[in-house]
Structures are given as C-alpha cells and as structure tokens.
C-alpha cells in the first residue's frame, strides 16, 4: 500500500443520543489492490454496540458500504461524493 497521508479525521459523539460519527480519509502513494483510486477511508455512523452505516475499502475487497447489517459494493467517484453519500445515509438513518 505504501505511505499513507492523513487528509481528514473527525469524531463526534452526539450528547443527546450517544450516536457516533467518525470519518477518516488518507491519500495513498499508489492505489490499493481492488481500488482504482489513491484513497483509503473509513466512515462510521451508529452506536458503539450498533453500527448503522459504515463506508470503507479494504485491500483486495475494494470500495463497499455496510448499511444496517448488509454489505454492498460502493461506486467510488471522488472523495467529495464519498462524504456526501455517507452524510446522506447518516441523515436517512436518523443522524443530524
């Protein structure tokens, strides 16, 4: 995978309902096996004991998301669209 440079990392815990929103995005020197782009990411929304949505990419597995327990492929276009798609899922699942 080579050297990864952290571009963005943020974690917020909602003081009212305890939900967690965490986003991390790295830029890689070369694409990871299974991906055509040079980003590694992990986006999470849910609770410590109950994830509601998670976007990530893994070596050999590629871009995918987990929504309410189901895993499905994700069509990565660019990092801006990734964040927009994740936030849309978060809003749909009850996040602000």
C-alpha positions in Angstrom: 0.0 0.0 0.0 2.9 2.4 0.5 2.9 5.6 2.5 -0.5 7.0 3.6 -1.0 10.6 4.3 -3.9 11.5 6.6 -6.1 14.1 4.9 -9.0 14.3 7.3 -10.1 12.8 10.6 -13.0 13.8 12.8 -15.0 12.0 15.5 -18.2 13.4 17.1 -20.4 11.9 19.8 -24.0 13.3 20.0 -24.5 14.4 23.6 -28.3 13.7 23.3 -28.5 10.1 21.9 -24.9 9.0 22.1 -24.6 8.3 18.4 -21.1 8.4 16.9 -20.0 9.9 13.6 -16.4 9.2 12.7 -14.7 9.9 9.4 -11.1 9.3 8.4 -9.6 9.7 4.9 -6.0 9.0 3.8 -4.2 9.6 0.4 -2.0 6.7 -0.7 1.1 6.8 -2.9 -0.5 4.0 -5.1 -4.0 2.6 -5.4 -4.8 -0.3 -3.0 -5.5 -3.7 -4.6 -9.2 -3.8 -5.5 -9.4 0.0 -6.0 -8.6 2.4 -8.9 -8.2 5.5 -6.8 -5.5 6.5 -4.3 -7.7 6.9 -1.2 -8.2 4.8 1.9 -11.2 5.7 4.0 -13.3 4.7 7.0 -16.6 6.5 7.7 -18.9 5.3 10.5 -22.3 6.3 11.9 -24.1 4.5 14.7 -23.6 3.4 18.3 -20.7 1.5 20.0 -22.9 -1.6 20.1 -24.9 -1.0 16.9 -23.3 0.4 13.7 -25.9 1.8 11.3 -23.8 2.7 8.3 -20.1 2.2 7.5 -18.2 3.0 4.3 -14.7 1.6 3.9 -12.3 0.0 1.5 -10.1 -3.0 2.2 -7.1 -4.5 0.4 -8.4 -6.8 -2.3 -12.1 -6.2 -1.4 -12.4 -2.7 -2.7 -15.0 0.0 -2.1 -18.1 -1.0 -0.2 -20.5 0.1 2.5 -22.4 -1.6 5.3 -25.9 -0.4 5.8 -28.0 -1.8 8.7 -26.1 -5.1 8.6 -26.0 -5.5 4.8 -22.8 -5.2 2.9 -22.9 -3.8 -0.7 -20.5 -2.5 -3.3 -19.9 1.2 -3.4 -19.2 3.1 -6.6 -16.4 5.5 -5.5 -16.2 8.6 -7.8 -14.2 11.0 -5.7 -13.7 12.0 -2.1 -16.3 14.8 -2.1 -19.0 12.4 -3.4 -18.0 9.8 -0.8 -18.6 12.3 2.0 -21.9 13.5 0.5 -23.1 9.9 0.1 -22.1 9.0 3.6 -23.8 12.1 5.1 -27.0 11.4 3.1 -27.1 7.8 4.6 -26.5 9.2 8.0 -29.4 11.7 7.7 -31.7 9.0 6.3 -30.9 6.8 9.3 -31.6 9.5 11.8 -28.5 11.5 12.2 -28.4 15.3 12.1 
